[in-house]
Amino acid sequence: MKFIVTGGAGFIGSHIVDGLINRGYQVYVVDNLSTGRRQNINPSAVFTEPFDASQTPDKWLDEDTIAIHCASQPKCNVSLYAPVNDMENNYAVGVRFVTKCVSRKIKRLVLISSMSVYGDQPKSPYTEDMKPAPKDPYGIHKYALEQMCKVLCQNHGVEHLVLRPQHVFGVRQRYDLSYRNVIPRWIKKAILGQPLPVFGNLNLKRAFSPVSLIQRSIISAALDKKLDGETFNLGSSRTRSLADVAEKIARVLGIKINFELLPSPSTLLNLSVGSTEKVQRILNIAESEIEFDANLSALAREIKSATLSDAEIGIVPEIAPQTYISIYGT
Ligand SMILES: NC(=O)c1ccc[n+]([C@@H]2O[C@H](COP(=O)([O-])OP(=O)(O)OC[C@H]3O[C@@H](n4cnc5c(N)ncnc54)[C@H](O)[C@@H]3O)[C@@H](O)[C@H]2O)c1
């Protein structure tokens, strides 16, 4: 059996690739390196050159292949201002990739979706049986791809499952991209002695989830042949406020922290916490006591010791999401 991981040079994808290689599997990485980095790719994986997931070579897909589709443009706030760009990257590319997988009759397709499909629900935590009500184009396209994946896989006889991670953090996560990845961005800002930007308020709670937990969950689910057609939320069963996270960052770095309060974007979700009861019950996977702190400390060490300058790694200035219309068109 072999694996294809799209987005395997990115944050979550590269951890999936490492976990599979550590378990002895052959892994092919597909990535266009738009936000991923070549140095994230495990040297034991097959990576030929950067290309789009829709261009995955047919010869990499056969009845012994499990494909994990993790590639996406994950800036949900920006998607409101560049919906067509988001649709092309997150929906159209996904549909082309799924079509390839079903026409080659692969063994199993695992779609990495997102908690954003739920939008704001009347009750928290969100369970997998709730009707999605996405609040931004990113969530709409993720949900549409979930549906497309189910329909195509069911009708073409390919096993499939949908996984919805939530608020993941850990090493290799980029701090230099606007409007995403609050934990690494805050760590970098704190190291630079700058105030931490807060959209909304510090009491906002999320189930911030260590990437090591997400890696274990995705690999266990991908290897389990009994889960055909299932959908799972993934992540920590513990919610933490932004204030709790800031306090932990201050403790790890041993510095005092200040905040810059900014207006809350219209798409900000008040709750957005997914129940992990189903994944714990069926896959028996839960966060360990030390996992949050261990992942936070490792990420802080990585950001502190980064040898490349911000210019070299392409740090982008904070730009208003509206500006993306002029970059991508609508
Ligand atoms: N980070 C989170 O908290 C989180 C939460 C929920 C869901 N997700 C989902 O997990 C997946 C990975 O997110 P991430 O945080 O690792 O982001 P990331 O930007 O680090 O990884 C995405 C990867 O996909 C690649 N890519 C993008 N478009 C591509 C295309 N058309 N063809 C080939 N490669 C392409 C990028 O170069 C990058 O390597 C995404 O599907 C995202 O929606 C992430």
Ligand as a Chemical Component Dictionary entry (heavy atoms), coordinates in Angstrom:
data_LIG
# 
_chem_comp.id                   LIG 
_chem_comp.type                 NON-POLYMER 
_chem_comp.pdbx_formal_charge   0 
_chem_comp.three_letter_code    LIG 
# 
loop_
_chem_comp_atom.comp_id 
_chem_comp_atom.atom_id 
_chem_comp_atom.alt_atom_id 
_chem_comp_atom.type_symbol 
_chem_comp_atom.charge 
_chem_comp_atom.model_Cartn_x 
_chem_comp_atom.model_Cartn_y 
_chem_comp_atom.model_Cartn_z 
_chem_comp_atom.pdbx_ordinal 
LIG N1  N1  N 0  -4.148 24.842 10.183 1  
LIG C1  C1  C 0  -5.358 24.649 10.704 2  
LIG O1  O1  O 0  -5.629 25.018 11.855 3  
LIG C2  C2  C 0  -6.425 23.930 9.922  4  
LIG C3  C3  C 0  -7.683 23.758 10.507 5  
LIG C4  C4  C 0  -8.677 23.102 9.783  6  
LIG C5  C5  C 0  -8.401 22.610 8.516  7  
LIG N2  N2  N 1  -7.171 22.797 7.971  8  
LIG C6  C6  C 0  -6.940 22.243 6.638  9  
LIG O2  O2  O 0  -5.732 21.483 6.660  10 
LIG C7  C7  C 0  -5.101 21.556 5.380  11 
LIG C8  C8  C 0  -3.661 21.982 5.535  12 
LIG O3  O3  O 0  -3.601 23.282 6.129  13 
LIG P1  P1  P 0  -2.239 23.880 6.695  14 
LIG O4  O4  O 0  -2.573 24.687 7.870  15 
LIG O5  O5  O -1 -1.223 22.808 6.797  16 
LIG O6  O6  O 0  -1.862 24.897 5.521  17 
LIG P2  P2  P 0  -0.524 25.036 4.661  18 
LIG O7  O7  O 0  -0.689 26.294 3.858  19 
LIG O8  O8  O 0  0.677  24.921 5.513  20 
LIG O9  O9  O 0  -0.593 23.767 3.711  21 
LIG C9  C9  C 0  -1.275 23.757 2.483  22 
LIG C10 C10 C 0  -0.331 23.130 1.474  23 
LIG O10 O10 O 0  -1.029 22.957 0.244  24 
LIG C11 C11 C 0  -0.199 23.426 -0.826 25 
LIG N3  N3  N 0  -1.126 23.789 -1.903 26 
LIG C12 C12 C 0  -2.048 24.795 -1.900 27 
LIG N4  N4  N 0  -2.771 24.779 -3.040 28 
LIG C13 C13 C 0  -2.294 23.710 -3.768 29 
LIG C14 C14 C 0  -2.643 23.159 -5.019 30 
LIG N5  N5  N 0  -3.623 23.701 -5.783 31 
LIG N6  N6  N 0  -1.950 22.069 -5.478 32 
LIG C15 C15 C 0  -0.940 21.520 -4.721 33 
LIG N7  N7  N 0  -0.578 22.021 -3.517 34 
LIG C16 C16 C 0  -1.253 23.092 -3.048 35 
LIG C17 C17 C 0  0.599  24.553 -0.226 36 
LIG O11 O11 O 0  1.791  24.854 -0.942 37 
LIG C18 C18 C 0  0.875  24.005 1.163  38 
LIG O12 O12 O 0  2.043  23.213 1.164  39 
LIG C19 C19 C 0  -5.943 22.492 4.536  40 
LIG O13 O13 O 0  -6.841 21.733 3.747  41 
LIG C20 C20 C 0  -6.724 23.298 5.555  42 
LIG O14 O14 O 0  -7.939 23.770 5.042  43 
LIG C21 C21 C 0  -6.175 23.451 8.636  44 
# 
loop_
_chem_comp_bond.comp_id 
_chem_comp_bond.atom_id_1 
_chem_comp_bond.atom_id_2 
_chem_comp_bond.value_order 
_chem_comp_bond.pdbx_ordinal 
LIG N1  C1  SING 1  
LIG C1  O1  DOUB 2  
LIG C1  C2  SING 3  
LIG C2  C3  SING 4  
LIG C2  C21 DOUB 5  
LIG C3  C4  DOUB 6  
LIG C4  C5  SING 7  
LIG C5  N2  DOUB 8  
LIG N2  C6  SING 9  
LIG N2  C21 SING 10 
LIG C6  O2  SING 11 
LIG C6  C20 SING 12 
LIG O2  C7  SING 13 
LIG C7  C8  SING 14 
LIG C7  C19 SING 15 
LIG C8  O3  SING 16 
LIG O3  P1  SING 17 
LIG P1  O4  DOUB 18 
LIG P1  O5  SING 19 
LIG P1  O6  SING 20 
LIG O6  P2  SING 21 
LIG P2  O7  DOUB 22 
LIG P2  O8  SING 23 
LIG P2  O9  SING 24 
LIG O9  C9  SING 25 
LIG C9  C10 SING 26 
LIG C10 O10 SING 27 
LIG C10 C18 SING 28 
LIG O10 C11 SING 29 
LIG C11 N3  SING 30 
LIG C11 C17 SING 31 
LIG N3  C12 SING 32 
LIG N3  C16 SING 33 
LIG C12 N4  DOUB 34 
LIG N4  C13 SING 35 
LIG C13 C14 SING 36 
LIG C13 C16 DOUB 37 
LIG C14 N5  SING 38 
LIG C14 N6  DOUB 39 
LIG N6  C15 SING 40 
LIG C15 N7  DOUB 41 
LIG N7  C16 SING 42 
LIG C17 O11 SING 43 
LIG C17 C18 SING 44 
LIG C18 O12 SING 45 
LIG C19 O13 SING 46 
LIG C19 C20 SING 47 
LIG C20 O14 SING 48 
# 
